[in-house]
Amino acid sequence: MKTIESKTYHAHGMTCEHCRIAVTTAIARLEGVDSVDVDLETGRVRIVGTDLNDEAVAAAVADQGYEVTS
């Protein structure tokens, strides 16, 4: 049985609603992701899902032109 987990990251470089939507959409496409909440003002990205992969999240964010800083 897979356990649902929550992870928080910080993404650097987002400045507008388009940025937030791009990052949210890219992460939501990853396997195991159930929900994504991106706070544009703080850069906080909260993901809930199973078997979340830090490298895949960072790559999805980088593909949109931003950087996971923590």
C-alpha positions in Angstrom: 0.0 0.0 0.0 1.3 3.4 -0.9 1.4 6.2 1.7 0.3 9.7 0.8 2.9 12.3 1.7 3.2 16.0 1.5 6.3 17.8 0.4 7.1 21.5 0.3 9.6 23.1 -2.1 10.6 26.6 -3.0 10.7 27.7 -6.6 12.7 30.8 -7.6 11.9 33.1 -10.5 8.1 33.0 -10.6 6.7 36.5 -11.0 3.2 36.3 -12.4 0.0 34.2 -12.6 1.3 32.6 -15.8 4.3 31.4 -13.9 2.2 29.8 -11.2 0.0 28.0 -13.7 3.0 26.7 -15.7 4.6 25.3 -12.6 1.4 23.9 -11.3 0.5 22.2 -14.6 4.0 20.7 -15.0 4.1 19.2 -11.5 0.5 17.9 -11.7 1.6 15.8 -14.7 4.1 13.9 -12.7 3.4 10.3 -11.6 2.0 10.0 -8.1 1.0 13.7 -7.7 -2.5 14.2 -6.3 -2.5 17.9 -5.8 -0.2 21.0 -6.2 -0.5 24.3 -4.5 1.8 27.1 -5.6 2.0 30.3 -3.7 3.3 32.9 -6.1 4.2 35.5 -3.5 6.4 33.2 -1.4 7.5 30.8 -4.1 6.2 27.9 -1.9 5.2 24.8 -3.8 3.3 22.2 -1.8 2.7 18.8 -3.3 0.6 15.9 -2.0 0.8 12.4 -3.5 2.6 9.1 -3.4 6.2 8.2 -4.1 7.1 11.9 -4.9 10.4 12.2 -6.6 12.5 15.3 -5.7 14.5 15.1 -8.9 11.4 14.8 -11.1 9.8 17.8 -9.4 13.0 19.9 -9.9 13.2 18.9 -13.5 9.5 19.8 -14.1 10.1 23.2 -12.6 13.3 23.7 -14.6 11.5 22.8 -17.8 9.3 25.8 -17.2 12.3 28.1 -16.7 12.4 28.3 -12.9 14.6 26.8 -10.2 13.8 24.7 -7.1 15.9 26.3 -4.4 15.1 24.0 -1.5 
